[in-house]
Amino acid sequence: MLEHVTLADYLPIALMLVLAGLFVVGSLVASRFVRPDRPTPEKLDPYECGIVPEVEPIQRFPVKFYLVAMLFVIFDVETVFMFPWAVIMDELALFGKSGRLEEVFNEILERAACHGAIRAGMALSREEMEALVSQLEGLDVNLYCPHGRPVWVEIPLRELEKRFKRIV
């Protein structure tokens, strides 16, 4: 169900646009006052790969070329960032939730949790071990990680004593 959207909901976006505009104008004005203004004949000469020009160019290189090149670079970079969304675009719902997107997100979280888990051989203090066991007992969880490895293994006291060679 769509919520009622008001103009006030767009206020943060408008504020950011105004701040961005003020930053641009402020930067241009500040650079105008701060920059050194000492023209020399060498600085006023056109620079073309270090070679002294033999004839004056018919016209200066058009600024439009640079603008088009910058726009191309900007949108080309945007395309790189948009590619992952384009891959799953058919799975995204136009309105509402997409079940597949939520499944993929959960799979990523499960994998990150499994890889960040405490592994065999890691040294833990007694307090850390007891805290982990009490947290695990308080949860309603599956007894296996997403890869099928057991999370909880019960070892009887007799088996534990055998493993530590306290009994034969």
Residue pairs with C-beta under 8 A, 6 or more apart in sequence:
2 95
45 52
46 53
46 57
85 92
88 100
88 101
88 104
91 98
91 100
91 101
92 98
92 101
93 101
107 146
110 145
110 146
111 146
114 145
114 146
114 147
117 145
118 124
118 132
124 132
136 151
136 152
141 151
142 151
143 150
143 151
143 152
144 150
144 151
145 151
155 163
158 167
161 167
162 168
